[in-house]
Amino acid sequence: MQVSSKLIIPESVMSSPWEYLDCASCEEAISKTIDEQLTKELKNPFKRFSYWMHSRASGTVIQKATLHSNKGYLMIESSVENKNFNVKVDRVVDINGNNIPKTKKDAEGARIRVISSEQKQEINYHLRKSGFYAKGKNQIYTIFKEQDKTNQQ
């Protein structure tokens, strides 16, 4: 159930979905942002009641939060405990439908879809921060460790 259709992650919190890879501070920054937005959104009594009913029935509410400039989205799980929201990022997805790996272990060997050279540059910019790069052709790329780069050429 989508309680709020206005959840947006601003660029100041996450500039790219690929920033999520190996980001220790992202989860907390996202959680704080969503908490603030839900608190504001649920001042509406109807929405607050709807959220409360759904969270009572299932324990959590799963919602979609859009990244600024429609660069992708996050699926989040939220629940209320002592009038505070508990927010957990379930997954982050880029504009091409790639699920962004959370850890370096998950990234290595992952196959992703890259549509343009601009996207490839953006993805590689963020991958290199974690010691990886993406290489491929015909829109299908594989993520490799930087140290393996000489073996791939």
The 8 nearest C-alpha neighbors of each residue, nearest first, counted from 0:
[[1, 2, 61, 60, 62, 53, 50, 3],
 [0, 2, 62, 3, 4, 61, 63, 60],
 [3, 1, 0, 50, 46, 4, 49, 62],
 [4, 2, 5, 1, 6, 40, 37, 62],
 [5, 3, 6, 1, 2, 63, 64, 62],
 [4, 6, 3, 7, 64, 36, 40, 65],
 [7, 5, 64, 4, 65, 3, 36, 8],
 [8, 6, 65, 64, 66, 5, 9, 67],
 [7, 9, 66, 67, 65, 12, 64, 10],
 [10, 8, 67, 11, 12, 7, 13, 66],
 [9, 11, 14, 13, 12, 67, 8, 66],
 [10, 12, 9, 13, 14, 8, 67, 28],
 [13, 11, 10, 9, 28, 8, 14, 29],
 [14, 12, 10, 15, 11, 9, 18, 8],
 [13, 15, 10, 11, 12, 18, 16, 9],
 [14, 16, 17, 18, 13, 70, 10, 19],
 [15, 17, 18, 93, 19, 91, 71, 92],
 [18, 16, 19, 15, 20, 125, 122, 99],
 [17, 19, 15, 16, 20, 125, 13, 22],
 [20, 18, 17, 22, 16, 21, 25, 101],
 [21, 19, 101, 22, 18, 100, 17, 102],
 [20, 22, 102, 101, 19, 103, 23, 129],
 [23, 21, 19, 20, 25, 24, 18, 101],
 [22, 24, 25, 21, 26, 27, 19, 20],
 [23, 25, 22, 27, 26, 28, 29, 19],
 [26, 24, 28, 22, 27, 23, 29, 19],
 [25, 27, 29, 28, 24, 30, 88, 23],
 [28, 26, 30, 29, 25, 24, 31, 23],
 [29, 27, 25, 31, 30, 26, 32, 12],
 [30, 28, 32, 26, 27, 31, 25, 33],
 [29, 31, 27, 86, 33, 28, 32, 34],
 [30, 32, 34, 28, 29, 33, 27, 35],
 [31, 33, 29, 35, 34, 30, 28, 36],
 [32, 34, 36, 30, 35, 31, 37, 29],
 [33, 35, 31, 37, 32, 36, 84, 30],
 [36, 34, 38, 32, 33, 37, 31, 39],
 [35, 37, 33, 39, 38, 34, 40, 32],
 [38, 36, 40, 34, 39, 35, 41, 33],
 [39, 37, 35, 41, 36, 40, 34, 42],
 [38, 40, 36, 37, 41, 42, 35, 43],
 [41, 39, 37, 42, 38, 36, 43, 3],
 [42, 40, 47, 43, 38, 46, 39, 37],
 [41, 43, 40, 39, 44, 47, 38, 46],
 [42, 44, 41, 46, 45, 47, 40, 39],
 [45, 43, 47, 46, 42, 48, 41, 49],
 [46, 44, 48, 47, 43, 49, 41, 50],
 [45, 47, 49, 48, 43, 44, 41, 50],
 [46, 48, 41, 44, 50, 45, 49, 51],
 [49, 47, 51, 45, 46, 50, 44, 52],
 [50, 48, 46, 52, 51, 47, 45, 53],
 [51, 49, 47, 53, 48, 52, 54, 46],
 [50, 52, 48, 54, 49, 53, 55, 47],
 [53, 51, 55, 49, 50, 54, 48, 56],
 [52, 54, 56, 50, 55, 51, 57, 49],
 [53, 55, 58, 59, 51, 57, 56, 52],
 [56, 54, 52, 53, 58, 57, 51, 59],
 [57, 55, 53, 54, 58, 52, 59, 51],
 [56, 58, 54, 59, 55, 53, 60, 52],
 [57, 59, 54, 55, 56, 78, 60, 53],
 [60, 58, 78, 54, 77, 57, 76, 61],
 [59, 61, 77, 76, 54, 78, 62, 53],
 [62, 60, 76, 75, 77, 59, 0, 74],
 [63, 61, 1, 75, 74, 60, 76, 64],
 [62, 64, 74, 73, 75, 65, 72, 61],
 [65, 63, 6, 73, 7, 72, 74, 62],
 [66, 64, 72, 7, 8, 71, 6, 69],
 [65, 67, 8, 72, 71, 69, 70, 7],
 [66, 68, 9, 69, 8, 10, 7, 70],
 [67, 69, 70, 66, 71, 65, 10, 9],
 [70, 68, 67, 71, 66, 65, 94, 72],
 [71, 69, 94, 68, 66, 93, 67, 15],
 [72, 70, 93, 94, 69, 66, 92, 65],
 [73, 71, 65, 66, 92, 64, 91, 93],
 [72, 74, 91, 64, 63, 90, 75, 92],
 [75, 73, 63, 90, 89, 62, 88, 64],
 [74, 76, 88, 89, 62, 61, 87, 73],
 [77, 75, 61, 87, 60, 86, 59, 62],
 [78, 76, 86, 60, 85, 59, 84, 87],
 [77, 79, 59, 85, 84, 60, 54, 80],
 [80, 78, 84, 83, 82, 85, 81, 77],
 [79, 81, 83, 82, 84, 78, 85, 77],
 [80, 82, 83, 79, 84, 85, 78, 51],
 [83, 81, 80, 79, 84, 38, 78, 85],
 [84, 82, 80, 81, 79, 85, 34, 78],
 [83, 85, 79, 78, 34, 86, 80, 77],
 [86, 84, 78, 77, 79, 83, 87, 80],
 [85, 87, 77, 30, 76, 84, 75, 88],
 [86, 88, 76, 75, 89, 77, 85, 30],
 [89, 87, 75, 90, 74, 76, 86, 26],
 [88, 90, 75, 74, 87, 76, 91, 73],
 [91, 89, 74, 88, 73, 92, 98, 75],
 [90, 92, 73, 99, 98, 72, 16, 74],
 [93, 91, 98, 97, 72, 71, 96, 99],
 [94, 92, 71, 96, 97, 95, 16, 70],
 [93, 95, 71, 70, 96, 92, 69, 97],
 [96, 94, 93, 97, 112, 113, 114, 92],
 [95, 97, 93, 94, 92, 98, 112, 71],
 [98, 96, 92, 93, 95, 111, 99, 112],
 [99, 97, 92, 91, 100, 96, 93, 90],
 [98, 100, 91, 92, 97, 17, 101, 20],
 [101, 99, 106, 105, 102, 20, 98, 103],
 [100, 102, 20, 21, 99, 19, 105, 103],
 [103, 101, 21, 105, 104, 100, 20, 106],
 [102, 104, 106, 105, 21, 107, 101, 20],
 [103, 105, 102, 106, 107, 100, 101, 108],
 [104, 106, 102, 100, 103, 107, 101, 109],
 [107, 105, 103, 100, 109, 104, 108, 102],
 [106, 108, 142, 109, 143, 104, 105, 103],
 [107, 109, 142, 141, 143, 106, 110, 105],
 [110, 108, 106, 142, 107, 141, 111, 105],
 [111, 109, 141, 140, 108, 142, 139, 112],
 [110, 112, 140, 139, 97, 141, 109, 113],
 [111, 113, 139, 138, 140, 95, 114, 97],
 [114, 112, 138, 115, 119, 139, 118, 111],
 [113, 115, 138, 112, 118, 116, 95, 119],
 [116, 114, 118, 117, 113, 119, 138, 120],
 [115, 117, 119, 118, 120, 114, 113, 121],
 [118, 116, 120, 115, 119, 121, 114, 122],
 [119, 117, 121, 115, 120, 116, 122, 113],
 [118, 120, 116, 122, 117, 121, 123, 113],
 [121, 119, 117, 123, 118, 122, 124, 116],
 [122, 120, 118, 124, 119, 123, 117, 125],
 [121, 123, 119, 125, 124, 120, 118, 126],
 [124, 122, 126, 120, 132, 125, 121, 127],
 [123, 125, 121, 122, 127, 126, 120, 128],
 [126, 124, 123, 128, 122, 127, 18, 17],
 [127, 125, 123, 131, 128, 129, 132, 124],
 [126, 128, 130, 131, 129, 125, 124, 132],
 [129, 127, 125, 126, 130, 124, 131, 123],
 [128, 130, 127, 126, 131, 21, 103, 125],
 [131, 129, 127, 145, 128, 144, 126, 132],
 [132, 130, 144, 145, 127, 126, 143, 129],
 [131, 133, 123, 126, 143, 142, 127, 145],
 [134, 132, 142, 141, 140, 123, 143, 135],
 [135, 133, 140, 141, 142, 132, 136, 143],
 [136, 134, 140, 139, 141, 133, 138, 137],
 [135, 137, 138, 139, 140, 134, 113, 141],
 [136, 138, 139, 135, 140, 113, 114, 112],
 [137, 139, 113, 112, 136, 114, 140, 135],
 [140, 138, 112, 137, 136, 135, 111, 113],
 [141, 139, 135, 134, 111, 110, 133, 112],
 [140, 142, 110, 133, 134, 109, 108, 135],
 [141, 143, 133, 108, 109, 107, 132, 110],
 [142, 144, 131, 132, 107, 108, 133, 145],
 [143, 145, 131, 147, 146, 130, 132, 107],
 [144, 146, 131, 148, 130, 147, 132, 143],
 [147, 145, 144, 148, 149, 130, 131, 143],
 [146, 148, 150, 145, 144, 149, 151, 143],
 [149, 147, 151, 145, 150, 146, 152, 144],
 [148, 150, 151, 147, 152, 146, 145, 144],
 [149, 151, 147, 148, 152, 146, 145, 143],
 [152, 150, 148, 149, 147, 143, 134, 146],
 [151, 149, 150, 148, 147, 134, 135, 143]]
